[in-house]
Amino acid sequence: MQTEQILQTIRNLTESEQYTQALETVEALLANEPENDWAWYLKGNIYKKQEQWQQAINSYSQAIAINPANPATTMRRICKDILNFYDKTLYNP
């Protein structure tokens, strides 16, 4: 299977919430293509969907290190904004 087909498979698995299989597929791709920024981006998306924020940020950071123009830049900022959100009105001691 070609890289673009594998990336589409990962997208489809993520959208259908088959996260374990999506992670296995992206890990297999990254084992062969560790510099594939889109694979790192999609890995970040899988983690983001599972609310595993630190793993998502790490994956997005790897994508950005490979290609600073990758949309992972925006997604990493969004994850950090979510983690930094604090609303005093929701705090109940």
Backbone torsions as a table, in degrees:
resi	resn	phi	psi	omega
1	MET	NA	138.4	179.8
2	GLN	-77.3	158.8	-175.7
3	THR	-55.2	-45.2	-177.9
4	GLU	-63.1	-36.0	177.4
5	GLN	-67.1	-39.7	178.3
6	ILE	-64.8	-43.1	178.2
7	LEU	-61.0	-40.3	178.4
8	GLN	-66.7	-37.5	176.5
9	THR	-61.2	-43.0	178.5
10	ILE	-62.2	-43.4	177.7
11	ARG	-59.2	-46.9	-178.2
12	ASN	-63.0	-43.2	179.0
13	LEU	-63.8	-39.8	179.3
14	THR	-65.5	-44.9	179.7
15	GLU	-63.0	-32.5	179.8
16	SER	-91.6	13.3	175.2
17	GLU	60.9	30.9	174.5
18	GLN	-96.4	67.4	-169.5
19	TYR	-66.5	-39.0	-179.7
20	THR	-61.2	-47.5	179.9
21	GLN	-67.2	-37.4	177.9
22	ALA	-62.7	-43.7	179.1
23	LEU	-64.8	-41.3	178.1
24	GLU	-61.2	-41.7	-179.1
25	THR	-67.5	-44.1	-179.8
26	VAL	-68.4	-36.3	178.0
27	GLU	-64.6	-39.8	177.9
28	ALA	-64.0	-40.6	178.2
29	LEU	-64.7	-44.7	-178.6
30	LEU	-67.7	-26.6	176.3
31	ALA	-63.8	-33.9	179.6
32	ASN	-92.1	-28.8	-177.1
33	GLU	-133.8	72.0	-175.5
34	PRO	-65.4	-14.7	179.9
35	GLU	-100.7	17.7	-179.8
36	ASN	-83.8	100.9	-176.4
37	ASP	-63.6	-32.7	179.8
38	TRP	-68.9	-34.4	176.7
39	ALA	-65.3	-42.4	176.9
40	TRP	-63.3	-39.9	177.9
41	TYR	-61.2	-46.5	-179.5
42	LEU	-66.9	-34.2	175.8
43	LYS	-62.2	-41.8	175.8
44	GLY	-60.8	-40.2	178.7
45	ASN	-62.9	-39.5	178.5
46	ILE	-60.9	-48.6	179.9
47	TYR	-64.5	-38.6	179.5
48	LYS	-61.9	-43.3	179.3
49	LYS	-60.4	-29.8	180.0
50	GLN	-91.7	3.8	-178.1
51	GLU	58.9	34.3	173.3
52	GLN	-97.5	78.1	-167.2
53	TRP	-60.9	-44.9	-176.8
54	GLN	-65.3	-41.8	177.9
55	GLN	-64.7	-37.0	177.8
56	ALA	-63.9	-47.4	179.8
57	ILE	-61.1	-42.2	178.9
58	ASN	-61.8	-43.2	179.9
59	SER	-66.6	-44.1	177.6
60	TYR	-62.0	-39.9	179.3
61	SER	-62.1	-38.6	178.2
62	GLN	-64.7	-42.0	178.2
63	ALA	-61.7	-41.2	-179.2
64	ILE	-67.6	-37.5	178.9
65	ALA	-62.4	-34.3	179.7
66	ILE	-78.9	-42.9	-177.0
67	ASN	-144.7	99.4	-178.2
68	PRO	-60.2	-17.7	179.7
69	ALA	-86.5	-1.5	-179.6
70	ASN	-65.5	144.9	178.1
71	PRO	-64.0	-3.9	176.3
72	ALA	-60.0	-25.2	178.4
73	THR	-57.0	-48.2	179.5
74	THR	-67.4	-43.2	-177.2
75	MET	-65.8	-37.5	177.8
76	ARG	-63.7	-42.0	178.4
77	ARG	-62.1	-41.6	179.2
78	ILE	-61.5	-45.2	178.6
79	CYS	-60.7	-43.0	179.1
80	LYS	-65.6	-38.1	176.8
81	ASP	-62.5	-39.9	178.5
82	ILE	-63.3	-44.4	-179.2
83	LEU	-68.4	-29.8	-178.5
84	ASN	-87.8	-4.8	-177.9
85	PHE	-67.7	133.3	177.6
86	TYR	-147.1	123.0	-179.8
87	ASP	-119.2	109.5	-177.4
88	LYS	-59.9	-27.0	-179.7
89	THR	-70.9	-16.8	179.8
90	LEU	-94.0	-6.3	-177.7
91	TYR	-80.1	125.9	-179.4
92	ASN	-128.4	100.4	-177.5
93	PRO	-69.8	NA	NA
